[in-house]
Amino acid sequence: MGFKTGMIIGFGVGYVLGTKAGRERYEELRQSWQELTGNPRIQEAVERGKDLVGTGMRESLTAVQGGVEKAADAVKDRLDKDDAGAGG
């Protein structure tokens, strides 16, 4: 057996063993992920997080709407004052 043939066989064996080891590790990680995401405590925490985000978004929207209304009122008041001053 020549050097090239030995290298090719060695590479092939290494590839097969590496692929198998990689697949086993992938399966371990996948199983761990499923156990984690299937845990009722984790699911409950995720739901609480979603609720908090939803509440925060509603509060933020309310604050933005209030700020827009104040800005619009301030602009309207300013325009009314300018019109009254120009007409007088």
C-alpha positions as CSV (number, residue, x, y, z in Angstrom):
1,M,0.0,0.0,0.0
2,G,1.4,3.4,-1.0
3,F,1.5,6.6,0.9
4,K,-1.4,8.1,-1.1
5,T,-3.6,5.1,-0.5
6,G,-2.9,5.1,3.2
7,M,-3.7,8.8,3.4
8,I,-7.0,8.3,1.6
9,I,-8.0,5.4,3.8
10,G,-6.9,7.3,6.9
11,F,-8.9,10.3,5.8
12,G,-11.9,8.2,5.1
13,V,-11.8,6.4,8.5
14,G,-11.3,9.8,10.3
15,Y,-14.2,11.3,8.4
16,V,-16.6,8.4,9.2
17,L,-15.6,8.4,12.9
18,G,-15.8,12.2,13.1
19,T,-19.2,12.3,11.4
20,K,-20.6,9.7,13.8
21,A,-19.2,11.5,16.8
22,G,-20.7,14.8,15.5
23,R,-24.1,13.2,15.0
24,E,-24.0,11.7,18.5
25,R,-23.2,15.1,20.0
26,Y,-25.9,16.7,17.9
27,E,-28.4,14.2,19.2
28,E,-27.3,14.9,22.8
29,L,-27.7,18.7,22.3
30,R,-31.1,18.2,20.6
31,Q,-32.3,16.0,23.4
32,S,-31.1,18.5,26.1
33,W,-32.8,21.4,24.2
34,Q,-36.1,19.4,24.1
35,E,-35.9,18.6,27.8
36,L,-35.2,22.2,28.6
37,T,-38.0,23.6,26.4
38,G,-40.4,20.9,27.6
39,N,-39.8,21.8,31.2
40,P,-43.1,23.3,32.6
41,R,-41.1,25.9,34.7
42,I,-39.3,27.1,31.6
43,Q,-42.6,27.3,29.7
44,E,-44.2,29.3,32.5
45,A,-41.2,31.7,32.6
46,V,-41.5,32.2,28.8
47,E,-45.2,33.0,29.1
48,R,-44.5,35.5,31.9
49,G,-41.9,37.1,29.8
50,K,-44.3,37.4,26.9
51,D,-46.9,38.9,29.2
52,L,-44.4,41.5,30.5
53,V,-43.4,42.5,27.0
54,G,-47.0,42.9,26.0
55,T,-47.7,45.0,29.1
56,G,-44.6,47.1,28.4
57,M,-45.5,47.7,24.8
58,R,-49.0,48.8,25.7
59,E,-47.7,51.2,28.3
60,S,-45.1,52.6,25.9
61,L,-47.8,53.1,23.2
62,T,-49.9,55.0,25.7
63,A,-47.0,57.2,26.7
64,V,-46.2,57.9,23.0
65,Q,-49.8,58.7,22.2
66,G,-49.9,61.1,25.2
67,G,-46.7,62.8,24.0
68,V,-48.0,63.2,20.5
69,E,-51.2,64.8,21.8
70,K,-49.2,67.2,24.0
71,A,-47.0,68.2,21.1
72,A,-50.0,68.7,18.8
73,D,-51.7,70.8,21.5
74,A,-48.5,72.9,21.9
75,V,-48.2,73.5,18.2
76,K,-51.9,74.4,17.9
77,D,-51.6,76.9,20.9
78,R,-48.5,78.4,19.3
79,L,-50.2,78.8,15.9
80,D,-53.3,80.3,17.6
81,K,-51.1,82.8,19.5
82,D,-49.2,83.7,16.3
83,D,-52.5,84.3,14.4
84,A,-53.9,86.4,17.3
85,G,-50.7,88.5,17.4
86,A,-50.7,89.0,13.6
87,G,-54.3,90.0,13.5
88,G,-54.1,92.5,16.3
